[in-house]
Amino acid sequence: MHALTEQFIDNDWVASRAEARRPVLDPYHETVIAEVTVGDPADVEAAVTAARRALPGWRATPERRRGEYLDAIAAGLEARREALAALSSRNNGKPLAEAYQDLDDAIACYRYYAGQASALGERQGQADASGLPGLAARCYWDPVGVVGLITPWNFPLVSSAWKLAPALAAGCTVVFKPSEVTPLPERVLAEIVREAGLPAGVVNLLHGDGQGIGAPLSRHPGIDKLSFTGSNAVGEAVMQAAARGVRPVSLELGGKSPIIVTEDADLAQARDLVMAGICYNAGQMCSATSRLLVHERLAEALFDAIDEAMGALRLGDPLAAETDMGPLATATQRDRVQGFLLQAEREALASATPALAPPERGCFVAPRLYRDVPTDSRLWREEIFGPLLCARRVAGDEEAIALANDSDFGLAATVVAGDPARAEAIARRLEAGNVWCNCDQVAPPHASWGGMKRSGIGRELGPAGLDAYLEPKRITRPTAG
Ligand code: NAD
């Protein structure tokens, strides 16, 4: 069994100061496949020191060269694509095909920011109209400094790519804390970074939990910026810690995203997009479209189609080719989602979804549709992070839009409508960072990702994702002399 008791600091594996470890699970077999250190504030101290020491050299490295390192990381991931997909699937429980999609997303992200690094180099020092006679100006973009990156367990290697790639392109050095739930794939990333030849201290990876690593990293004065993806409760704690020293934060938090289906929608397309929005990754997606708002004329037919599709899903071994949905990532997450099933019983919510018999072992929760859920139900308002879909019938677009926006969150939304112009008109009025009209949830590296309202602060991916790690600087001087 692997014992992940070492931290990656200064391109070396060094023993964590922490004695305590926690088990790392295979959520399908419900077996312990590794142990990981809980981490210690002394590990944070060592990693921040290494990252600070590496900062001057890395920020002085030409942008194009930094991009070459990112391409080398992408190549390292590609070379281990099969092994990493299998490892991620085993550790997280996601079907292998989804783990491959994660790998491809991560690789594309490193490649995209390799290009962005070169483009950044080209725009450094460009002349800018000063707007005043006798004065000229130039624009530069400096790295923010040493950044602390914290990620959850639902998309191993992807959430880290969305942070690491732009931070490194910008010239920041990094202390990265992956989730303690899925440390195995991220650990390989540290090896890839070393093989890619990045100078010591540029990327430091600390295993551990929130107490051992997350909180000490968030409050460390040697961290110039924090970028966090995870739950709202922890996001708020990170933001509070960052307030000391007025350090900026980027937050990618939870969601309770709507999917709107109008009466002219294609029924089969609506069913498929609803299913993908709640069943992909067993619903453990921040962008899961977990609130269905369907026109009353289509509602009954769509509900029946969803129940039939949910009832036909094959739950099983995530590594088996025929599996549609794997287990939830942890026993804790299963218990959490099962808590919502009990809550549904308490609220007398009805589900006609055929009861799937999940495999005998594994952290499974079968998918379920609840029809006509009251808007004050906990299931309607809270993020469940599992394959439970809540639905309501609406009389028209106005009601659908009002209900869609009646949420604390504002991460994403989907609109399914027969008339594309109508879909876009609805999309324009939704409070969400990403709206997909008649298409799957796509998040290509050049597009922005992030939420409005309590779903977060800032954007990842695209040019905005790079800006998150840059400080614009303007130098003004007399034109002559
Ligand atoms: P979590 O908040 O429990 O943990 C996230 C990370 O924070 C982990 O690495 C954890 O160890 C660390 N952490 C825990 N306590 C900490 C503390 N006090 N200080 C600093 N770090 C601490 O979330 P999770 O259960 O891993 O992930 C699920 C949540 O993540 C969901 O709410 C989901 O919506 C959200 N999420 C959001 C996005 C997005 O892009 N908006 C993407 C994925 C997941």
Boltz pocket constraint, residues with backbone or C-beta under 6 A from the ligand:
constraints:
  - pocket:
      binder: B
      contacts: [[A, 150], [A, 151], [A, 152], [A, 153], [A, 154], [A, 177], [A, 178], [A, 179], [A, 180], [A, 208], [A, 209], [A, 210], [A, 211], [A, 213], [A, 214], [A, 215], [A, 218], [A, 229], [A, 230], [A, 231], [A, 232], [A, 234], [A, 235], [A, 237], [A, 238], [A, 251], [A, 252], [A, 253], [A, 254], [A, 255], [A, 285], [A, 286], [A, 383], [A, 385], [A, 411], [A, 451], [A, 455], [A, 456]]
      max_distance: 6.0
